[in-house]
Amino acid sequence: MNAMNKNLWEIFDRNLIDLNRTKAFLQKSSDKCALVVNDVDQVNDDALESCEALTARFARTVDILTQKVLKTIFLLLREEAKTFIDRCYLAEKLGLIDDAQQLINVRDLRSEIVHEYSQMELKVLFQETVSASKILISLVDQVDRYCVNFKSKMTSE
C-alpha cells in the first residue's frame, strides 16, 4: 500500500468514526424531540433547545455522510461523480445505499435547515427533521455495513 493510499484509508477510518458518533447523537436528539415535536407551540425553552440541537445534528450527519464518507469511498474506488446527484446515484449503483432519492431528500432538508431556517415554521421543520432522521440513520447504517465489507475486501487484496 503506497503512502497516498494509506493516508486515504486513515481518512476513511476517521470519517467513519465521526459518522457513527454523529449518528449516535442524532439518534438521541431524534428520540428526545419525537416526544415533544407535535406540540411545539406549547414547549418550554429546554424542549425548543433540544429540537434546535436536532436540526444541527441532522445537518452535521448529512454533511459527514455526503461530503466526507462518500467522497472518500469514491476516491478509494477511483470513481468520479462530479455533482451531488451523481454521487447519490453512484452510491445506489455501488450498493452503498438502497435508494438515491432518500439521500437527495435528506440533503434537501439539510439545505432548508441551513439556509432557510428562520423562514420555515418551526413545528413543521422539527416534525420533518424527526421523520427524516429515521431515514438518515438508516442510510448511515447501510453505508456503515458497506464500509465494513469494503474495507475488509480492499485491504485483503
C-alpha positions in Angstrom: 0.0 0.0 0.0 1.5 3.3 -1.0 1.6 6.4 1.2 -1.3 8.1 -0.6 -3.5 5.0 -0.2 -2.5 4.7 3.4 -3.4 8.3 4.1 -6.8 7.8 2.3 -7.5 4.8 4.5 -6.7 6.7 7.6 -9.1 9.5 6.5 -11.7 6.8 5.6 -11.4 5.4 9.2 -11.6 8.8 10.9 -14.6 9.8 8.7 -16.5 6.6 9.5 -15.8 7.0 13.3 -17.1 10.6 13.0 -20.2 9.5 11.1 -21.1 6.9 13.6 -20.5 9.3 16.5 -22.8 11.9 15.0 -25.4 9.2 14.2 -25.5 8.3 17.9 -26.0 12.0 18.9 -28.6 12.4 16.1 -30.5 9.3 17.4 -30.5 10.7 21.0 -31.9 14.1 19.8 -34.4 12.5 17.5 -35.8 10.2 20.2 -36.0 13.2 22.6 -37.7 15.5 20.2 -40.1 12.9 18.9 -41.8 13.1 22.3 -42.5 16.9 22.0 -42.5 17.8 18.3 -46.2 17.5 17.8 -46.9 20.2 20.5 -44.1 22.7 19.6 -46.4 25.6 20.3 -46.6 24.6 24.0 -43.0 23.5 24.5 -40.7 25.1 27.0 -37.2 26.5 26.3 -35.5 23.3 27.0 -37.6 21.3 24.5 -37.0 24.0 21.9 -33.3 23.9 22.5 -33.4 20.1 22.1 -35.2 20.4 18.8 -32.8 23.0 17.6 -29.9 20.7 18.6 -31.6 18.0 16.5 -31.6 20.2 13.4 -27.9 20.9 13.9 -27.0 17.3 14.4 -29.1 16.3 11.4 -27.2 18.8 9.2 -23.9 17.7 10.5 -24.6 14.0 10.0 -25.7 14.7 6.4 -22.5 16.7 5.7 -20.2 14.0 7.1 -22.0 11.3 5.2 -22.1 13.1 1.8 -19.1 15.3 1.9 -16.6 13.1 3.7 -17.5 9.4 3.8 -19.0 9.0 0.3 -16.3 11.2 -1.3 -13.5 9.1 0.4 -15.1 5.9 -0.7 -15.3 7.1 -4.3 -11.6 8.2 -4.2 -10.6 4.8 -2.9 -12.6 3.2 -5.7 -11.3 5.7 -8.2 -14.9 6.5 -9.2 -15.7 10.0 -10.3 -19.0 11.7 -9.6 -18.9 15.4 -10.2 -22.3 16.5 -8.8 -24.1 15.7 -5.6 -26.9 13.9 -7.7 -24.2 11.9 -9.5 -22.8 10.8 -6.1 -26.2 9.7 -4.9 -26.9 7.6 -7.9 -23.4 6.2 -7.9 -23.8 5.3 -4.2 -27.0 3.4 -5.1 -25.4 1.7 -8.1 -22.5 0.5 -6.0 -24.8 -0.8 -3.2 -23.8 1.7 -0.5 -27.5 2.7 -0.2 -30.8 1.3 -1.4 -32.4 4.5 -2.7 -30.6 7.5 -4.0 -33.8 9.6 -3.7 -33.7 9.2 0.1 -30.2 10.7 0.2 -31.3 13.5 -2.1 -34.3 14.2 0.2 -32.3 14.4 3.4 -29.8 16.6 1.7 -32.6 18.9 0.6 -33.9 19.1 4.2 -30.3 19.9 5.4 -30.2 22.8 2.9 -33.5 24.1 4.2 -32.2 23.9 7.8 -29.0 25.7 7.0 -30.2 28.3 4.6 -33.9 28.9 5.3 -34.3 28.1 8.9 -35.8 31.4 10.0 -38.4 31.3 7.2 -39.8 27.9 8.0 -42.5 27.2 10.5 -40.6 25.6 13.4 -43.2 22.9 14.1 -43.1 21.7 10.5 -39.3 21.9 10.5 -38.9 19.8 13.6 -41.5 17.3 12.5 -39.8 16.8 9.2 -36.4 16.5 10.9 -37.6 13.9 13.3 -39.1 11.9 10.4 -36.1 12.4 8.1 -33.7 11.4 11.0 -35.0 7.9 10.9 -34.2 7.7 7.1 -30.8 9.3 7.6 -29.9 6.9 10.4 -31.0 4.0 8.1 -28.8 5.4 5.3 -25.8 5.7 7.7 -26.4 2.1 8.8 -26.4 1.0 5.2 -23.2 2.9 4.4 -21.6 1.6 7.5 -22.3 -2.1 6.6 -21.0 -1.4 3.1 -17.8 0.1 4.6 -17.1 -2.8 6.8 -17.3 -5.2 3.9 -15.5 -2.8 1.6 -12.5 -2.3 3.9 -12.2 -6.0 4.5 -12.2 -6.7 0.8 -9.9 -3.9 -0.2 -7.3 -4.4 2.5 -7.1 -8.1 2.0 -6.1 -7.7 -1.7 
